[in-house]
Amino acid sequence: MTASQKVSAELLSRYDRPGPRYTSYPTAPHFTADFDADQFQRFALAAGSPARPLSLYVHVPFCSSPCLYCGCNRVITHSTERAAAYVNRLLREIELIAPLFRDREVVQLHFGGGTPNFLRPVQLELLVESVARYLHLSADAQRDFSIEIDPRFTQPSDFLHLARIGFNRVSFGVQDLDPEVQRAVNRVQTVEQTCGAIEACRAAGIESINVDLMYGLPRQTLESFRSTLEAVIAVRPARLAVYGYAHLPQLFKPQRRIRAEDLPDAATRIALLSAAIDSLSEAGYRYVGMDHFALADDALVRAQEQGTLHRNFMGYTTHAGCDLLGIGASAISHLGESFSQNRRQLSEWSDAIDAGHLPVWRGLVRDQDDRIRAWVIDRIMCQGEVCVTEAEELFGIDFWTYFAEARKCLAPLEADHLAWVCSSRIVVTPVGRYLLRVLAACFDRYLQPGEPARMAEPAEGARDKPERYSKVV
């Protein structure tokens, strides 16, 4: 029986509602301006003994043209001068934060965007060298240095340079290879461009390759998406992320150029997802969770099997024991029990850096209830299983008394065979693994009636309605 036969279209349709992706708990819309640079410094210095290692995220906001589906924080420009000025400020931000993290080892480094390869390899090298100079950049063979790449703006020599810098993972944005779909979202790239970039990456010695696909795009059909899947599977990336397009034109202005009548209907979206599940399963990919698939020998699969898989703002990661430090405009950090976000507007972030200030915009400090719920949600999202006795020992609670409301929420999901629940354990079923967000939401107090007083006023840019989140399917 294939994976999609286990997940009925009716079931997916019934649970296709907005919900968080749980890259953090509490989620980013609940950050507030009460969290400031002084609190950031306090949590940065409270690293424990021995000091926790770091995952370092560098945000590069620039893109040469707008992809209409995109909801990321990005700046459309062709100006190389703006890129150079941004790099200089990133270097300054690294200098500003370095005294807070001198004893920390950077074991994971990721460049995201935007389009990180808007920066030329020599600029990326300068940034990596600065990290190595001011922070403790790991030399371990298991270190994880990755970058997101738009294959339309690469040449083979770029990958040789990236490999020399130390990058060992590359994520390629593809979304869809059908020309009609590409024109509808203003991202035209040929199969030859895409596959050629992947092969050049491998030829440079970078074997760990991820490809991002998207279903639910305008003018996308089941036949065209199957062709995209076939072409991508043929180049055998180690990982794939297959995201559902979230049409939120009220939040993301470029999406207003997408005609609603061009979007696949709900039944077609579910068929597209089922096609991805079937094709990837038959090709030997394992479903890790939340749209992510990987080959059986990939580090993500091994981490899940060993119970060490983790989820943060970069998605699924094998570096569960790290603090996350974000630099650049809008970048998010997770230090200890705190979350914080840099200023989103490029001008405001730049002004703070130029003034010699940490560019912290907002954040929060987790309380004990947040920590308990975050632990449970992480186990659901990463391992698909919660050990009740382990939670009780860790937090000193009577699990089912503490989560009486969650137990009520789980009951209909259990009846639909999304999970198996007993006094000692919650186990997500094979069907439920495709609806992890629905199960995790049962433990999210911010989605329940009667939110705590500190959330009475949403953070800037947030909304009190679930439309701030994408749908599950």
C-alpha positions in Angstrom: 0.0 0.0 0.0 1.4 3.4 -1.0 1.6 6.3 1.4 -1.1 8.3 -0.4 -3.6 5.4 -0.1 -3.1 5.5 3.6 -3.9 9.2 3.6 -7.3 9.7 2.1 -8.2 12.9 0.2 -11.3 13.2 2.5 -9.2 13.2 5.6 -6.7 15.7 4.2 -9.5 17.9 3.2 -11.2 17.8 6.6 -8.0 18.9 8.4 -6.9 21.5 5.8 -7.0 24.5 8.0 -4.6 27.3 9.0 -2.0 26.4 11.6 1.6 27.2 12.7 4.5 25.3 11.2 6.1 25.1 14.7 9.6 26.2 13.8 9.4 27.6 17.3 7.1 27.5 20.3 5.7 30.1 21.0 5.6 31.0 17.3 7.0 34.3 15.9 3.7 36.2 15.7 3.7 36.2 19.5 7.0 38.0 19.8 6.7 41.4 21.4 8.8 44.7 21.5 9.2 44.2 25.3 12.2 42.0 24.5 15.2 44.3 23.9 19.0 44.2 23.3 19.8 44.0 27.0 17.8 40.8 27.4 19.5 39.4 24.2 22.9 40.0 25.8 21.8 38.4 29.1 20.7 35.2 27.3 23.8 35.2 25.0 26.1 35.2 28.0 24.1 32.6 30.0 25.4 29.7 27.9 25.9 27.2 30.7 28.9 25.1 31.2 30.2 23.8 28.9 28.9 26.5 26.6 26.3 25.3 24.1 27.6 25.3 20.5 26.0 27.6 17.9 24.0 27.3 14.7 24.6 30.6 12.9 22.0 31.8 10.4 22.9 34.7 8.0 20.0 36.4 6.2 20.6 37.8 2.7 17.5 39.7 1.6 18.3 40.6 -2.0 16.7 39.1 -5.1 17.0 40.2 -8.7 13.3 39.7 -9.4 10.2 38.9 -7.4 8.8 35.4 -7.3 5.1 36.0 -6.8 4.5 33.1 -4.4 7.2 34.3 -2.0 6.4 35.4 1.6 10.0 35.9 2.7 11.6 39.2 3.8 13.4 40.3 0.6 14.5 43.3 -1.3 14.3 43.4 -5.1 17.3 45.1 -6.6 20.1 44.7 -9.2 22.5 47.0 -7.3 25.8 45.4 -6.5 26.5 48.5 -4.4 23.7 47.6 -2.0 25.0 44.1 -1.7 28.5 45.4 -0.8 27.1 47.8 1.8 25.0 45.0 3.3 28.1 42.7 3.5 30.0 45.5 5.3 27.2 45.8 7.8 27.1 42.1 8.3 30.8 42.2 9.1 30.1 44.9 11.6 27.2 42.9 13.2 29.6 39.9 13.6 32.1 42.2 15.4 29.3 43.6 17.6 28.1 40.2 18.8 31.4 38.4 18.9 32.3 39.4 22.6 29.0 37.6 23.6 29.9 34.3 21.9 33.7 33.9 22.0 33.6 30.5 23.8 31.0 29.1 21.5 31.7 26.7 18.6 29.8 27.4 15.4 29.0 23.9 14.2 26.2 24.9 11.7 26.3 27.8 9.3 23.5 28.6 7.0 23.0 31.4 4.4 19.3 32.0 3.6 17.2 34.7 2.0 16.2 36.1 -0.3 18.8 34.9 -2.7 22.1 34.3 -0.9 23.9 33.8 -4.1 23.0 37.4 -5.0 26.3 37.8 -3.2 29.3 36.8 -5.2 31.5 33.9 -3.9 34.2 36.3 -2.8 31.7 38.2 -0.6 30.5 34.9 0.9 34.1 34.0 1.5 34.7 37.3 3.3 31.8 36.6 5.6 32.9 33.1 6.4 36.4 34.3 7.1 34.9 36.9 9.5 33.0 34.3 11.4 36.2 32.3 11.7 38.1 35.3 12.9 35.7 36.6 15.5 33.9 33.4 16.5 35.0 29.8 16.9 34.2 28.2 13.6 34.2 24.4 13.9 36.8 22.4 11.9 35.0 19.1 12.6 34.2 16.9 9.7 30.6 16.7 10.9 30.1 20.5 10.7 27.2 21.6 8.6 27.8 24.6 6.2 24.9 25.2 3.9 23.5 27.8 1.5 20.3 28.4 -0.5 20.9 28.8 -4.2 18.8 30.1 -7.1 20.1 28.0 -10.1 19.3 30.8 -12.5 22.2 32.8 -11.3 25.1 30.4 -11.1 28.0 29.1 -13.1 30.1 25.9 -12.4 33.0 27.9 -11.0 30.7 29.3 -8.3 30.3 25.8 -6.8 34.1 25.2 -6.8 34.5 28.4 -4.9 31.7 27.5 -2.4 33.4 24.1 -1.8 36.7 25.8 -1.2 35.1 28.1 1.3 33.8 25.1 3.2 30.1 24.7 2.2 29.1 21.0 2.2 25.3 21.4 1.7 23.4 23.3 -1.0 19.6 23.8 -1.2 18.2 24.6 -4.7 15.0 26.6 -5.2 13.0 24.9 -8.0 9.3 25.0 -7.0 8.1 23.7 -10.4 9.7 23.0 -13.8 6.6 23.5 -16.0 7.1 26.7 -18.1 3.4 27.7 -17.8 3.5 27.5 -14.0 6.9 29.4 -14.0 5.5 32.2 -16.0 2.5 32.5 -13.7 4.8 33.0 -10.7 7.5 35.0 -12.4 10.2 32.5 -12.0 11.3 31.0 -15.3 14.2 28.5 -15.1 14.8 25.7 -17.6 15.3 22.0 -16.7 18.7 22.3 -18.2 19.6 25.3 -15.9 18.4 23.5 -12.8 19.9 20.0 -13.5 23.1 21.6 -14.8 23.5 23.5 -11.5 22.9 20.4 -9.5 25.4 18.4 -11.5 28.0 21.3 -11.2 27.5 21.3 -7.5 28.2 17.5 -7.3 31.2 17.9 -9.6 32.6 20.4 -7.1 32.4 17.8 -4.4 29.3 19.0 -2.6 27.2 15.9 -2.3 24.5 16.9 0.2 21.9 18.5 -2.1 18.3 19.6 -1.2 15.6 20.6 -3.7 12.6 22.8 -2.8 9.4 22.1 -4.7 5.9 23.6 -4.2 2.4 22.4 -4.9 -0.7 24.4 -5.3 0.8 27.0 -7.6 -1.2 28.8 -10.3 -1.8 26.7 -13.5 -0.3 23.7 -11.9 -1.8 20.4 -13.0 -1.4 16.8 -11.7 0.3 15.9 -15.0 2.7 18.8 -15.0 3.7 18.3 -11.4 4.3 14.6 -11.9 6.7 15.6 -14.7 8.5 18.0 -12.3 8.8 15.2 -9.7 10.2 12.8 -12.3 12.8 15.2 -13.5 13.9 16.1 -9.9 14.0 12.4 -8.8 16.2 11.7 -11.8 19.0 13.9 -10.4 18.7 12.1 -7.0 19.0 14.9 -4.4 19.6 13.7 -0.8 16.7 15.7 0.4 13.5 17.3 -0.9 11.1 19.8 0.7 7.7 19.8 -0.9 5.8 22.8 0.4 2.1 23.7 -0.1 1.8 27.2 -1.6 0.1 29.5 1.0 -2.0 32.1 -0.9 -2.1 35.1 1.6 -2.4 38.2 -0.6 -3.6 40.2 2.3 -0.2 39.7 3.9 2.2 39.4 0.9 1.7 42.1 -1.8 3.4 40.2 -4.7 0.8 37.5 -4.4 -1.9 39.9 -5.4 -0.6 39.5 -9.0 -1.6 35.8 -8.9 -5.1 35.3 -10.1 -7.2 33.3 -7.7 -8.9 31.5 -10.6 -5.6 30.1 -11.7 -5.0 28.3 -8.4 -5.7 24.6 -8.2 -8.9 23.8 -6.2 -8.7 21.9 -2.9 -9.2 18.5 -4.5 -6.4 19.1 -7.0 -4.1 20.4 -4.2 -4.6 17.1 -2.3 -4.0 15.1 -5.5 -0.7 17.0 -6.0 0.4 16.2 -2.5 -0.6 12.6 -2.9 1.5 12.5 -6.2 4.5 13.8 -4.3 4.1 11.3 -1.5 3.7 8.4 -4.0 6.5 9.3 -6.3 9.0 10.0 -3.6 8.1 6.9 -1.5 8.5 4.7 -4.6 11.9 6.4 -5.3 13.2 5.4 -1.9 12.7 8.6 0.0 11.6 8.6 3.6 9.1 11.1 4.9 10.8 13.0 7.8 7.9 15.3 8.6 6.4 18.7 7.7 6.9 18.4 3.9 10.5 17.0 4.1 11.7 13.9 2.5 15.2 12.3 2.6 17.1 9.3 1.4 17.4 6.5 3.9 21.1 7.1 4.5 20.7 10.9 5.0 21.7 12.5 8.3 18.1 13.7 8.9 16.8 10.2 8.7 19.5 8.9 11.0 18.9 11.6 13.5 15.2 10.8 13.6 15.9 7.1 14.1 18.3 8.0 17.0 15.8 10.4 18.6 18.0 13.5 18.1 16.2 15.3 15.3 15.3 18.9 16.1 13.2 21.7 14.5 14.0 25.4 14.4 13.7 28.4 12.1 15.9 26.7 9.6 13.6 23.7 9.5 14.6 20.2 10.5 18.2 20.0 11.8 20.5 17.4 13.3 22.0 20.0 15.7 19.5 19.7 18.6 22.0 20.8 21.3 22.8 24.2 19.7 21.6 27.7 20.3 20.5 29.5 17.2 22.1 32.9 16.4 20.7 34.9 13.5 22.4 37.9 11.9 21.2 40.2 9.2 17.8 42.0 8.7 14.9 40.1 10.1 17.0 37.1 11.3 15.8 35.2 14.4 17.8 33.9 17.3 16.9 31.2 19.9 19.3 31.6 22.9 18.4 29.5 25.9 14.8 30.2 26.7 14.6 33.3 24.7 13.6 34.1 21.1 14.5 37.4 19.4 14.3 38.9 16.0 16.4 41.6 14.3 14.7 44.6 12.7 12.9 43.6 9.6 13.2 46.8 7.5 16.6 47.0 5.9 16.9 50.7 6.6 16.1 50.2 10.3 18.5 47.3 10.6 21.2 49.3 8.8 20.7 52.4 11.1 21.1 50.2 14.2 24.4 48.7 12.9 25.7 52.1 11.8 25.0 53.4 15.3 26.9 50.4 16.8 23.8 48.9 18.4 22.5 45.4 18.4 19.6 45.4 15.9 17.1 43.6 18.2 13.5 44.4 17.3 11.3 42.0 19.3 11.2 38.6 21.1 10.1 36.8 24.2 11.2 34.8 27.1 9.6 31.4 27.5 7.9 30.6 30.9 7.7 27.1 32.3 4.4 26.3 30.6 6.0 27.4 27.2 9.0 25.1 27.9 6.7 22.1 28.7 4.6 22.6 25.6 7.6 23.2 23.4 9.1 19.9 24.4 5.9 18.0 23.6 5.4 19.8 20.3 9.0 19.1 19.3 8.6 15.4 20.0 5.5 15.3 17.9 7.0 17.2 15.0 10.4 15.5 15.0 9.9 12.0 16.4 6.2 11.4 16.0 6.1 10.1 19.6 5.7 11.5 23.1 6.8 9.5 26.2 4.4 10.6 29.0 6.6 9.3 31.8 9.7 11.1 30.3 7.8 14.4 30.3 6.6 13.8 33.9 10.1 13.2 35.1 11.6 16.2 33.2 9.0 18.7 34.3 7.5 17.3 37.5 3.9 17.2 36.2 1.1 14.7 36.0 0.9 14.7 32.2 -2.7 14.1 31.6 -3.9 16.3 34.4 -1.8 19.1 33.0 -2.9 18.5 29.5 -6.6 17.7 30.2 -7.7 20.1 27.4 -5.2 18.7 25.0 -6.5 15.2 25.7 -10.0 16.3 24.6 -8.5 17.9 21.5 -6.7 14.6 20.7 -9.8 12.4 21.0 -11.3 13.1 17.5 -7.9 12.9 16.0 -7.4 9.5 17.6 -10.8 8.4 16.2 -9.5 9.4 12.8 -6.4 7.2 13.3 -4.0 10.1 13.3 -2.5 9.0 16.6 -2.6 6.3 19.2 -3.0 7.7 22.7 -2.7 5.8 26.0 -1.8 6.7 29.6 2.0 6.4 28.9 2.5 7.5 25.3 1.3 9.4 22.3 2.3 7.7 19.0 1.6 9.4 15.6 0.3 6.9 13.1 1.6 6.7 9.5 -1.5 8.6 8.4 -1.0 11.2 11.2 2.6 11.9 10.1 1.2 13.9 7.2 -0.9 16.0 9.6 1.7 16.7 12.3 0.7 20.4 12.7 -2.9 19.4 13.5 -1.7 17.1 16.3 0.9 19.6 17.7 -1.8 22.3 17.7 -3.6 20.4 20.5 -0.8 21.5 22.8 -0.6 25.1 21.7 -2.1 27.3 24.4 -2.0 30.4 22.1 -4.5 28.7 19.8 -6.9 27.9 22.6 -9.6 30.2 24.0 -8.6 32.5 26.8 -5.0 33.3 25.8 -2.8 34.8 28.6 -2.9 38.5 29.2 0.6 39.1 27.8 -0.8 38.1 24.3 -3.8 40.5 24.5 -2.1 42.7 22.0 -0.4 41.0 19.1 3.1 41.8 18.1 3.6 44.4 15.3 2.6 42.9 12.0 0.8 40.0 13.6 -2.9 39.3 13.5 -5.3 37.7 15.9 -6.8 35.6 13.2 -5.5 32.1 12.0 -5.0 33.6 8.5 -1.6 34.6 9.6 -0.7 30.9 9.2 -0.7 28.8 6.1 -3.1 25.8 5.7 -2.0 22.3 6.5 -2.4 20.9 3.0 
